[in-house]
Protein backbone atom coordinates (compact mmCIF):
# COMPACT_ATOMS: atom_id res chain seq x y z
CA UNK A 1 0.00 0.00 0.00
CA UNK A 2 1.24 3.46 -0.91
CA UNK A 3 0.02 6.22 1.38
CA UNK A 4 0.24 9.91 0.56
CA UNK A 5 -0.11 12.49 3.34
CA UNK A 6 -0.74 16.21 2.91
CA UNK A 7 -0.56 18.61 5.85
CA UNK A 8 -3.73 20.66 6.33
CA UNK A 9 -2.84 22.33 9.58
CA UNK A 10 -1.65 21.95 13.12
CA UNK A 11 -3.33 22.76 16.40
CA UNK A 12 -1.25 24.32 19.17
CA UNK A 13 0.53 21.71 21.25
CA UNK A 14 -1.70 20.47 24.06
CA UNK A 15 -4.85 22.06 22.59
CA UNK A 16 -8.06 20.09 22.47
CA UNK A 17 -9.49 19.30 19.04
CA UNK A 18 -12.60 21.50 18.71
CA UNK A 19 -15.84 19.52 18.55
CA UNK A 20 -16.87 21.55 15.50
CA UNK A 21 -13.71 20.42 13.70
CA UNK A 22 -14.39 16.77 14.52
CA UNK A 23 -17.90 17.16 13.12
CA UNK A 24 -16.54 18.88 10.01
CA UNK A 25 -13.95 16.12 9.43
CA UNK A 26 -16.73 13.52 9.55
CA UNK A 27 -18.71 15.53 6.99
CA UNK A 28 -15.71 15.91 4.68
CA UNK A 29 -14.95 12.20 4.88
CA UNK A 30 -18.54 11.34 4.03
CA UNK A 31 -18.35 13.50 0.90
CA UNK A 32 -14.79 12.99 -0.37
CA UNK A 33 -14.57 10.72 -3.40
CA UNK A 34 -10.89 10.03 -2.83
CA UNK A 35 -8.90 10.04 0.40
CA UNK A 36 -9.88 11.16 3.87
CA UNK A 37 -9.08 13.74 6.51
CA UNK A 38 -7.50 12.49 9.74
CA UNK A 39 -6.39 14.12 12.97
CA UNK A 40 -3.31 12.57 14.54
CA UNK A 41 -2.34 14.13 17.84
CA UNK A 42 -2.42 17.86 16.98
CA UNK A 43 -1.86 17.47 13.21
CA UNK A 44 -4.63 17.53 10.59
CA UNK A 45 -3.86 15.59 7.42
CA UNK A 46 -5.44 14.67 4.12
CA UNK A 47 -4.42 11.13 3.19
CA UNK A 48 -5.02 8.83 0.28
CA UNK A 49 -3.74 5.36 -0.48
CA UNK A 50 -3.50 2.91 -3.33
CA UNK A 51 -2.23 -0.60 -3.92
CA UNK A 52 1.42 -0.72 -4.97
CA UNK A 53 0.73 -3.62 -7.34
CA UNK A 54 -1.80 -1.47 -9.24
CA UNK A 55 0.28 1.71 -9.29
CA UNK A 56 2.76 2.90 -11.87
CA UNK A 57 4.61 6.21 -12.14
CA UNK A 58 1.78 7.91 -14.04
CA UNK A 59 -0.90 6.77 -11.60
CA UNK A 60 1.23 7.89 -8.65
CA UNK A 61 1.73 11.29 -10.28
CA UNK A 62 -2.02 11.68 -10.82
CA UNK A 63 -2.71 10.66 -7.19
CA UNK A 64 -0.17 13.23 -6.00
CA UNK A 65 -1.69 16.01 -8.10
CA UNK A 66 -5.24 15.14 -7.01
CA UNK A 67 -4.08 15.01 -3.38
CA UNK A 68 -2.30 18.34 -3.72
CA UNK A 69 -5.36 20.16 -5.05
CA UNK A 70 -7.76 18.45 -2.64
CA UNK A 71 -5.54 19.37 0.30
CA UNK A 72 -5.16 22.92 -0.97
CA UNK A 73 -8.94 23.37 -0.89
CA UNK A 74 -9.31 21.59 2.45
CA UNK A 75 -6.50 23.67 3.99
CA UNK A 76 -8.56 26.83 3.41
CA UNK A 77 -11.49 25.24 5.23
CA UNK A 78 -9.34 24.06 8.17
CA UNK A 79 -7.80 27.49 8.85
CA UNK A 80 -10.76 28.97 10.77
CA UNK A 81 -10.68 26.04 13.22
CA UNK A 82 -6.99 26.62 13.93
CA UNK A 83 -7.60 30.27 14.90
CA UNK A 84 -10.12 29.44 17.63
KOLVO-512184 format. One record per residue (C-alpha): residue number from 0; residue in three letters; x, y, z. Coordinates in steps of 0.05 Angstrom, whole numbers, plus 32768, in hexadecimal, padded with zeros to 4 digits. Each point is the difference from the previous one (the first is absolute). Layout:
BEGIN
<num=NUM | residuo=ALA | u=X | v=Y | w=Z>
...
//
This chain:
BEGIN
<num=0 | residuo=UNK | u=8000 | v=8000 | w=8000>
<num=1 | residuo=UNK | u=8019 | v=8045 | w=7FEE>
<num=2 | residuo=UNK | u=7FE7 | v=8037 | w=802E>
<num=3 | residuo=UNK | u=8005 | v=804A | w=7FEF>
<num=4 | residuo=UNK | u=7FF9 | v=8034 | w=8038>
<num=5 | residuo=UNK | u=7FF3 | v=804A | w=7FF7>
<num=6 | residuo=UNK | u=8004 | v=8030 | w=803B>
<num=7 | residuo=UNK | u=7FC0 | v=8029 | w=800A>
<num=8 | residuo=UNK | u=8012 | v=8022 | w=8041>
<num=9 | residuo=UNK | u=8018 | v=7FF8 | w=8046>
<num=10 | residuo=UNK | u=7FDE | v=8010 | w=8042>
<num=11 | residuo=UNK | u=802A | v=801F | w=8037>
<num=12 | residuo=UNK | u=8024 | v=7FCC | w=802A>
<num=13 | residuo=UNK | u=7FD3 | v=7FE7 | w=8038>
<num=14 | residuo=UNK | u=7FC1 | v=8020 | w=7FE3>
<num=15 | residuo=UNK | u=7FC0 | v=7FD9 | w=7FFD>
<num=16 | residuo=UNK | u=7FE3 | v=7FF0 | w=7FBC>
<num=17 | residuo=UNK | u=7FC2 | v=802C | w=7FF9>
<num=18 | residuo=UNK | u=7FBF | v=7FD8 | w=7FFD>
<num=19 | residuo=UNK | u=7FEC | v=8029 | w=7FC3>
<num=20 | residuo=UNK | u=803F | v=7FE9 | w=7FDC>
<num=21 | residuo=UNK | u=7FF2 | v=7FB7 | w=8010>
<num=22 | residuo=UNK | u=7FBA | v=8008 | w=7FE4>
<num=23 | residuo=UNK | u=801B | v=8023 | w=7FC2>
<num=24 | residuo=UNK | u=8034 | v=7FC8 | w=7FF5>
<num=25 | residuo=UNK | u=7FC8 | v=7FCC | w=8002>
<num=26 | residuo=UNK | u=7FD9 | v=8029 | w=7FCD>
<num=27 | residuo=UNK | u=803C | v=8007 | w=7FD2>
<num=28 | residuo=UNK | u=800F | v=7FB6 | w=8004>
<num=29 | residuo=UNK | u=7FB8 | v=7FEF | w=7FEF>
<num=30 | residuo=UNK | u=8004 | v=802B | w=7FC1>
<num=31 | residuo=UNK | u=8047 | v=7FF6 | w=7FE7>
<num=32 | residuo=UNK | u=8005 | v=7FD2 | w=7FC3>
<num=33 | residuo=UNK | u=8049 | v=7FF3 | w=800B>
<num=34 | residuo=UNK | u=8028 | v=8000 | w=8041>
<num=35 | residuo=UNK | u=7FEC | v=8016 | w=8045>
<num=36 | residuo=UNK | u=8010 | v=8034 | w=8035>
<num=37 | residuo=UNK | u=8020 | v=7FE7 | w=8041>
<num=38 | residuo=UNK | u=8016 | v=8020 | w=8040>
<num=39 | residuo=UNK | u=803E | v=7FE1 | w=8020>
<num=40 | residuo=UNK | u=8013 | v=8020 | w=8042>
<num=41 | residuo=UNK | u=7FFF | v=804A | w=7FEF>
<num=42 | residuo=UNK | u=800B | v=7FF8 | w=7FB4>
<num=43 | residuo=UNK | u=7FC8 | v=8002 | w=7FCC>
<num=44 | residuo=UNK | u=8010 | v=7FD9 | w=7FC0>
<num=45 | residuo=UNK | u=7FE0 | v=7FED | w=7FBE>
<num=46 | residuo=UNK | u=8015 | v=7FBA | w=7FEE>
<num=47 | residuo=UNK | u=7FF4 | v=7FD2 | w=7FC6>
<num=48 | residuo=UNK | u=8019 | v=7FBA | w=7FF0>
<num=49 | residuo=UNK | u=8005 | v=7FCF | w=7FC7>
<num=50 | residuo=UNK | u=8019 | v=7FBA | w=7FF5>
<num=51 | residuo=UNK | u=8049 | v=7FFE | w=7FEB>
<num=52 | residuo=UNK | u=7FF3 | v=7FC6 | w=7FD0>
<num=53 | residuo=UNK | u=7FCD | v=802B | w=7FDA>
<num=54 | residuo=UNK | u=802A | v=803F | w=7FFF>
<num=55 | residuo=UNK | u=8031 | v=8018 | w=7FCD>
<num=56 | residuo=UNK | u=8025 | v=8042 | w=7FFA>
<num=57 | residuo=UNK | u=7FC8 | v=8022 | w=7FDA>
<num=58 | residuo=UNK | u=7FCA | v=7FE9 | w=8031>
<num=59 | residuo=UNK | u=802B | v=8017 | w=803B>
<num=60 | residuo=UNK | u=800A | v=8044 | w=7FDF>
<num=61 | residuo=UNK | u=7FB5 | v=8008 | w=7FF6>
<num=62 | residuo=UNK | u=7FF2 | v=7FEB | w=8048>
<num=63 | residuo=UNK | u=8033 | v=8034 | w=8018>
<num=64 | residuo=UNK | u=7FE1 | v=8037 | w=7FD6>
<num=65 | residuo=UNK | u=7FB9 | v=7FEF | w=8016>
<num=66 | residuo=UNK | u=8017 | v=7FFD | w=8048>
<num=67 | residuo=UNK | u=8024 | v=8043 | w=7FFA>
<num=68 | residuo=UNK | u=7FC3 | v=8024 | w=7FE5>
<num=69 | residuo=UNK | u=7FD0 | v=7FDE | w=8030>
<num=70 | residuo=UNK | u=802C | v=8012 | w=803B>
<num=71 | residuo=UNK | u=8008 | v=8047 | w=7FE7>
<num=72 | residuo=UNK | u=7FB4 | v=8009 | w=8001>
<num=73 | residuo=UNK | u=7FF9 | v=7FDD | w=8043>
<num=74 | residuo=UNK | u=8038 | v=8029 | w=801F>
<num=75 | residuo=UNK | u=7FD7 | v=8040 | w=7FF4>
<num=76 | residuo=UNK | u=7FC5 | v=7FE0 | w=8025>
<num=77 | residuo=UNK | u=802B | v=7FE8 | w=803A>
<num=78 | residuo=UNK | u=801F | v=8045 | w=800E>
<num=79 | residuo=UNK | u=7FC5 | v=801D | w=8026>
<num=80 | residuo=UNK | u=8001 | v=7FC6 | w=8031>
<num=81 | residuo=UNK | u=804A | v=800B | w=800F>
<num=82 | residuo=UNK | u=7FF4 | v=8049 | w=8013>
<num=83 | residuo=UNK | u=7FCE | v=7FF0 | w=8037>
//
